[in-house]
Amino acid sequence: MIDWDKIGKFIAELRKESGMTQVDLSKRLYTSRENISKWERGINNPTTETLIELSKIFGVSVNELLAGERKTEVNVERIDNISANALKEGDVKVKKMLIKSIIIIVGILLIFFIYYFISTYNTIYVY
């Protein structure tokens, strides 16, 4: 399981070490300052592509970003074993949320269609 709060704090730490503001980082990543803030607070998480770009900007590996800490002699094995499946976890959550949203929209449209049909049923004339 990925600890997005820990990752967010690590991103904030790396950003501050680099002497960057949230605005500076947002410009480099072509995103909003609000997104950077949400990542750093663990409210939202960066995409796979953004994690790769962050690793390039800060000079750390994607595995270090996903672990939320720098690689040391003590944690090298654990960090090296973080798999690509961790990256997919965030993408799966987005897909599930998208599917739920589509189901809700279809349900609302169906309710409106049924309401319209019932309300106009007596006014339909067949010639």
Contacts in CASP RR format, 6 or more apart in sequence:
PFRMAT RR
TARGET T0000
AUTHOR 0000-0000-0000
METHOD contacts of the structure
MODEL  1
MIDWDKIGKFIAELRKESGMTQVDLSKRLYTSRENISKWERGINNPTTET
LIELSKIFGVSVNELLAGERKTEVNVERIDNISANALKEGDVKVKKMLIK
SIIIIVGILLIFFIYYFISTYNTIYVY
1 89 0 8 1.000
2 45 0 8 1.000
2 66 0 8 1.000
2 86 0 8 1.000
2 89 0 8 1.000
2 90 0 8 1.000
3 68 0 8 1.000
4 42 0 8 1.000
4 45 0 8 1.000
5 41 0 8 1.000
5 42 0 8 1.000
6 67 0 8 1.000
6 68 0 8 1.000
6 69 0 8 1.000
7 39 0 8 1.000
7 42 0 8 1.000
7 45 0 8 1.000
7 65 0 8 1.000
7 66 0 8 1.000
7 68 0 8 1.000
8 39 0 8 1.000
8 40 0 8 1.000
8 41 0 8 1.000
8 42 0 8 1.000
8 68 0 8 1.000
9 40 0 8 1.000
9 68 0 8 1.000
10 64 0 8 1.000
10 65 0 8 1.000
10 68 0 8 1.000
10 69 0 8 1.000
11 36 0 8 1.000
11 39 0 8 1.000
11 40 0 8 1.000
11 46 0 8 1.000
11 54 0 8 1.000
11 65 0 8 1.000
12 40 0 8 1.000
14 54 0 8 1.000
14 58 0 8 1.000
14 60 0 8 1.000
15 21 0 8 1.000
15 22 0 8 1.000
15 25 0 8 1.000
15 36 0 8 1.000
15 40 0 8 1.000
15 58 0 8 1.000
18 57 0 8 1.000
18 58 0 8 1.000
20 28 0 8 1.000
22 33 0 8 1.000
22 36 0 8 1.000
22 37 0 8 1.000
22 40 0 8 1.000
23 33 0 8 1.000
25 36 0 8 1.000
25 57 0 8 1.000
26 32 0 8 1.000
26 33 0 8 1.000
26 35 0 8 1.000
26 36 0 8 1.000
28 53 0 8 1.000
28 57 0 8 1.000
29 36 0 8 1.000
29 50 0 8 1.000
29 53 0 8 1.000
29 54 0 8 1.000
29 57 0 8 1.000
31 50 0 8 1.000
35 44 0 8 1.000
35 46 0 8 1.000
38 44 0 8 1.000
39 45 0 8 1.000
39 46 0 8 1.000
45 90 0 8 1.000
46 54 0 8 1.000
47 91 0 8 1.000
48 87 0 8 1.000
48 88 0 8 1.000
48 91 0 8 1.000
51 62 0 8 1.000
51 65 0 8 1.000
51 66 0 8 1.000
51 87 0 8 1.000
52 62 0 8 1.000
54 65 0 8 1.000
55 61 0 8 1.000
55 62 0 8 1.000
55 64 0 8 1.000
55 65 0 8 1.000
58 65 0 8 1.000
60 70 0 8 1.000
61 71 0 8 1.000
61 79 0 8 1.000
62 87 0 8 1.000
63 71 0 8 1.000
63 79 0 8 1.000
63 80 0 8 1.000
63 82 0 8 1.000
64 70 0 8 1.000
64 71 0 8 1.000
64 79 0 8 1.000
66 82 0 8 1.000
66 86 0 8 1.000
66 87 0 8 1.000
67 75 0 8 1.000
67 78 0 8 1.000
67 79 0 8 1.000
67 82 0 8 1.000
69 75 0 8 1.000
69 79 0 8 1.000
71 79 0 8 1.000
71 80 0 8 1.000
END
